[in-house]
Amino acid sequence: MKPTVILFITAFFTGSSVLGQEKRIYRPEDTTRAKELNEVVVTATRTERKLANVAVPVRVIDQRTIQQAGSLRLRDILQEQAGLYMTNGFGAGVQMQGLNPDYTLIMVDGEPLVGRTAGVLDLNRVAVGNIRKIEIVKGPSSSLYGSEAMAGVINVITDNSFKKRLNTSLRYGFGNPDEGWAFPGSRKSFDNIDLSLQGSTRIHKLGIQFFSDANYLDGVSFRPFSTERVPQPIWRLTNQLQLNYLISQRTKASFSLRHAYDHIKQEFAVSNNGVVTSSYGREANKDLNSNGVLVHQFSDKVKTTLRLYATAYNGSQVLKFKEIPDSVYDDEFRQHFYRAEDQTDISWEKATLTLGAGYAIDQVNSTRYDDVNSRKQNTIGFGFAQYEWNPVEKFTVIAGIRYDDNKLFAAAVSPKLALRYTVSKKLSLKASAGRGFKAPDFRQLYLNFTNNAAGGYSVFGSIDAVKIIDELNRRGQIAEIKEDYSKLKQLAPEYSTGLNAGGTYTPVEQLSINVNFFRNDIENLIDAREVAVRSNGTQIFSYINVKNAYTEGAELELQWQWNKCFRVNGGYQFLYTADKTDLKKIRSKSVFTRDENGYSRLLERREYSGLPNRSRHMLNLKLCYDDQSFFATFRAIYRGKWVVSDADGNGVYNSHDEFANGFVLFNFSAGRQFKNGVRLQAGMDNVLNYRDVNNLPNLPGRMCWIGAQFKLIP
Amino acid sequence: MKNTIISALALAVVFTACKKDKTISTPADPNAFKVSVSGKIVSVKNLPADTIVGLVGGQPVGVGKYAFFNLRSNSWVANTDSASANWDLAFSGSTIRINAGTSGPGTGGAFVWVGSFDNLASVPADSVFKTDNYPAYAITKGSGKGWYSYDGATNLLNPIPGRVLVIKTADGKYAKVEILNYYRGGVTPSASATDEVKTSEQRYYTFRYTFQSNGTTSF
C-alpha cells in the first residue's frame, strides 16, 4: 500500500509542474484580501453588508478554504481559525474569546441548532460539504439574536447558487496512533470514510438543491490495555434539501429541510479500583431542521423577511452491562424549538432601519428530569430594532436593542453600539460595545438527578429544588440546610458586556494586518452549589446565579498575498481570564499555596491563572499555494499550556497547579483541480502525530487521507 | 479476603517495625515513617493512616484502625493506648480525631485557623475550641470544609494550603499543626496517574507542628 500512496502524492507535484497551468493576468483585485473585503456578509447586522463596511469583528471562511483543507465537519475547519479553541467534553464545542461553548450561538442559514449536552453543541454534527461560507462574528450579539450570543455567533451558510450541477466527492482517511505511520489494513489502524453527493438546478422559477453525506469514523484505541475505542466507531449521515421559488420579481420563497443522524456504537470498560464494568450499547442523535423563508421587497426601500423555523433534536443512549445482566441504562433527551419571526428593513440613502419581532417555543423532555413524559416548556416573545447610519461613506454607526420576554425566567434587554471609521485607504478603525445573554437551560431549571454510582449525591434544577428540599425536610430527611439554600430563587439569565476595538491596516495591497482588543465582563454565571445535606450525609446541589468573571485579550491577524499564487495567513490570540470571586479572595489575602518545602504561603496575584482550560497564547499559521490548478496548504495550530486541575487544593487555579502541555499540530494538504471539474486531493493531519491521552482524548494521531471530487454531469 | 488478611498482616509488620526502632529505615528512603525535630518545629513524614488494603464493593478500604499520635512526645502511639490520654491526634483516612468528647478521655479540642503556620504566633484570645461529637468532629470532615479539598474529577485529595489546625492536647496544652500532604512520600500523584496508584499511595500523612509545653497560648 505504501508505494501506491507515495506515487499518488507525487503525481500531484509532478503533474502540476509538467503540465503547467492556464496563464492568467494578475490583477490586484484578485487578491484574496480584496475579494474578501468585497464579500457580502449577513450575520453581523442581519442585512447584507460588504465585509469592509462592517463595524463589528467578522471573519469569513470561504468554500475554497474548506475544500482545500479537506475539512469534513465544522470542527475541522473552525479549529484552524485564530482565537477559536475546540473543547473536548460532550463533543467538540467552541471556545471563543475565552468563553465556554455554552455562550456561542451556532446557526445554520441564520437559524439556531439546538440539542446541547452540558451546554456544548457538538460541532461534529455539522457536515461542511455543501457550505458556501462560514461567518464568525465575535463579541456579544444578543441585540440581534437573543440568547446564547454572548461570546459571538457562528453562522454556517449553505450553498444556494442553484447552478446546474451534480457532484460527488469521496474521501478516505486512515491512521494508526500506536505505530505512527499508518497504512490501511495494518494492525490497529483506523479508517475514516466520507462520501457525499450534491446537486442543484433551476427549473424555470424553481431552484432545487440537495446534499447527502455519509461519514464513518472507525474507533481508535489510544489507551494501552483498554478495550475502549476513543473516539468510538461513529456513523454520521446528513441530508439536506433546499427549494427556492421566485413568486414574482419582488417575492421569493425558500424552504430548507435538513436531517442529520449520528450513530455511535459504544463498547467500553471502566475500571474503578480494579472492578471492571463493561458497558455496551449505542448512542444515537437525530437532528431535524425545517426552515421556511418568505422575502418580499415592497419597494426599493422596504423589504420584509418572514421566517418560520422548526427543529427537533433527539439524543438517546442505551447501555447494557456485561457484569450486571438485567440492568439497562436508558438516557433520552428530546428538544423541540419553534420560532416565527419577521424582519423588516427600511433603507434610505444614508441609513437603514431594521425592525423585527417574533415568538418562540422551546420544549424539552428528558429522562434526566423528574419524568420523561412531562414536557418542560419555555416561551419567548421578542422584538428588536437596529439603526445603521452612514452620514459619510467613511463612517458607520450602528445602534441596536433587543428585548426577550421569557415565561420561565427574567426578561433580557440587549443593547449594542458599533462604530466604524475609515481613516484612510490604508487604515480603518472599529469599535463596538454590546450586551449578550444566555437563558438558563432546562437542565439548570429542571434536572432531577441522583448519582447512586458515586455515593448518592443529588442535583436538582432551581425550579423544583426548594420544593423537593422542603418536602425532604418535612419528612425529617435533611440534616443540614446550607447558606446557599437561601439564595435559591428564580434563575436570571447570564449576562456579558463586551467591548471590541481595533483596526485594519493595509500598508500595501497585498498585506493586511488586523488587530482587535476585547474585554468581556460576565455576570450572573450559573454554578451548581451545595444547598443541603441529607440525614444519610449525601449532598444536594442546585443552581444559583453566583459567579462573575471576565475575559480579555487581543487578536492579531495577518494576511499576505506574496504573489498571485502564494499566500500566508497568520493569527494570534492573547488571553487573560479571571473569576472575580477568586480575585476578591486573593486580594483579601485568604488564598494560600505551597512553597518548595510544601509549607503554606500567601498566593500572589501574579501567580493566578484564571479560568481553567484556557491558553494564554494561541497561534495559527497557514501557508497556501494556489495557481487555480495545483494547490497546497500547510497549516500549523499552536495552543499554549493550560491549567487542568487544582493540584495545590486552594480552590483557585494558579501557576502551582497541574497544566497540560502546549502543543502544535501540523496539517498538510495538496491537490489538483482539473478543467473537467475533477479534483484530486491528498493530505495529512497531525503530521507530528501529537497525542495527549489525558488532556486531549479526542485528538487522533496522524491521519493520511486521499480524496476526489467528480462532476457527474458536465 | 485472603489478600486483605495478608495486607493487614503486612501492615502490622510495618507498624511494629517502625515502632520498635525508627532508625531501621534509612534516611534516604522517602517513603519511610520519620519524625524529625528542628528547633520548635517537629516534622512527621509518612504516618500511615489506615492505608488501603483492598476493595469492598468496589470501594477501597483500610482495616479500619486509627494511627494515634502524641504531639507531646513526638511519637506514634500503639493502638492499645487508644482509650488513654496518651495521644492527641488520631488519623484514619481523611478523618482526624482529637482526644476529647466522643473520641477519647482527654480534655482536648481543636479548630481550623485560616492563615500561614508561621503567622500564627499565639492562639487568638477569642478562639472557640470544639470537641469531637460523633458523627461530627472538631476538625470538620468534607471537601473544602476542614483541612482538605477533594477533587472528584482527578480523584485526588490535597490539604488546603493556609489551614492550621489549632489543637488543645489531651492534657490541655496547645499545639499548631499544618498538614502538608496526604500521599506516600509527601508527593501527590499526578492527575493522570492510574486509580491503582492514587489508591495505594493515599492515607500517608506528612505534617509539621509546634507544641507549647509550658501551657501558654504562644508558639
Interface residues (C-beta under 8 A of the other chain):
Chain A: S271 N272 N273 G274 V275 A454 G537 S590 V591 F592 T593 R594 G598 Y599 S600 R601 L602 L603 V644 S645 D646 A647 D648 G649 N650 G651 E658 V693 N694
Chain B: L55 G58 Q59 P60 V114 S116 F117 D118 P135 G144 Y148 S149 D151 G152 A153 T154 L156 L157 N158 P159 I160 P161 G162 R163 E178 L180 N181 G186 T188 S190 A191 S192 D195 E196 T199 T206 R208
